[in-house]
Amino acid sequence: MTATLPQPINNYFTADTSDGAAIASCFTDNAVVKDEGQTHIGREAIQQWKENASAKYDYTCQPLSSEQHDGKVVVTCRLTGNFPGSPADLRFHFKLEGDRIASLEIAP
């Protein structure tokens, strides 16, 4: 990774190469993920979100930079894969709570 990231976010990107359970373990119990116009609440829903995305697309995600903005860590990533518009630079807006992620919004 080229960006220096807080440990919970680093854990997320490491888990992103694994499975839904690994991703879900990075989040708080009642975390919220917003992606592709959908909202996923709680670890079970987040696990399903990851499993659906992995079944639908093959992709890699490379964090390029990070910055603090409005109490969140915003990580710009390059996603490359078999999805429309690949490659794409997306912003991952993370809100942390202790050693876990409380919310994540993925946006262009």
Protein Blocks (a to p, Z undefined) as FASTA:
>chain_A
ZZdcdfklmmmmmmmmmcfklmmmmpcfkbccdeehiacedjklmmmmmmmmmmmpccdd
ddfbdcdeehiacdddddddjdehiacddddddddehjbcfbdcddZZ
